[in-house]
């Protein structure tokens, strides 16, 4: 059957949206954070007025083990990876470059260890200062 991964029907990233919306003021950035929270909450059929504890419980209750290949395939077919990458991914790409993204992908697909990722990061940073 292969390795299993934990899939959350209601994704954990909703916690970040919730926190940003809750911490925001009634300025343009705060309103944008609230609109983004509501959009994501509605996407997963979550009441936007839920409490933080209720959201955590809902997310954990939605978890189920699925085969790794099916899990990754499901997220890529649904466009999740592309959508998630647009949330800050371009800023990270600008800050760290394509090499870092390639290393992150290698780590995600378990082609390198966490130690190798850390060593590579140090080498990349050293190269950027020169």
N, C-alpha and C positions, 0 to 999 in steps of 0.2 A: 504494500500500500504506500510505502514511502513516508517521508517526514510529514508531520502535521504542524500547522500553524493555527494560532487562535485568530479567528475572524470575528470582528464586532459588527453586527448588522447596523448598530448605531455607533459611529466611529468616535474614538477617543479625542480626535481633533476638535470635537464640539466643545470640549472643556476650555480650550484656548479661546474659541470664539466667545463663549460665555463670559470668561474672565475679562477679555478686552471690552466687551459690551458693558459689563458691570462696573468697570473701572473708569469708563469714559465720562467726560463732562458733556454738557449740552452744547458743545462747539461742533464745527463740521467734522472733525476727526472722531469725536465721540458718537455722533449720529451715524457716521459711516460704519463704525464698529457695531452699533446696534443693528443697522440694516443687514450687515453681513451675518450677524448672529441669527437674526430672524430668517434670512434666506436659507441658511444651512439647517436651522431647526425645522423649518417647514419641509425641506428636501427629505429629511429623515422622519417626518411626521412626529416631531417632538413639540410639545407645547412650549413656546418661548418664555412663558411665565414660570417655568419649572424652577425649583430650588437647586442650588449646587449639589446638595446631597441626593436629591431625587434624580438629577442628571447622571451622577456617578453610578447610582444603583441601576438606572435604566441601561447605561452602557455595559456594565458588568453582566447584567441579566441577558444582554443580547449576544454574548460571546459563545462561540461554538468552535470546536476543532474541525479543520478541513485540511485535505491534502495540500501541501505547499504549492504544487503546480496549479491546482484549481484556484487556490486563493489568489495567486499572482495574476493568473489569467483573468479572473473575475474583475479584479481592480483595473487591469489594463483595458479590457473590453468596455467597461463602464466609463472610461475616461477619467477615472479617479487620479491616476498618476499625473496626467497632464494638468488637471485642475489643481492638484496639490502643489505641483511644481511652480505654478504661476503665483502661488501665495508665498512670496518671499524668495522663491528659487532664483529669479533673475538678479535680485540683490546679492544673494550668496554667490552666484556665478560671477558677478562683477567683482566682489571682494576677493574671492579665492581662486577664480579661474577654472578652466575646463579640466585641468589635471586633478583638482580636488573632487570634482563631480565624478570623474572616472574612478578615482579611488573609492569614493563612497559607494558607487555601484558595485565595484569589486567586493567591498565588504558586505554589502547587502546580499549579494549572491554567494557569499561565503567562499570567495576565491582567495581572499587574504584574511589574516587574523586581525584582531583588534590591535595587537602589538605592532603588526606591520603597518596598519593604518596610522597609528600614532607616530611611528618612525618616519613614515612618508610625509606626514604633515610637517614635522620638524624640518625635514629636508626641503619641502616646498617653501616654507616660511624663510628658511635660510637663503634660498635662491632668490626670493623676492626682495630681500634687503640689499642684496649685492648690486 
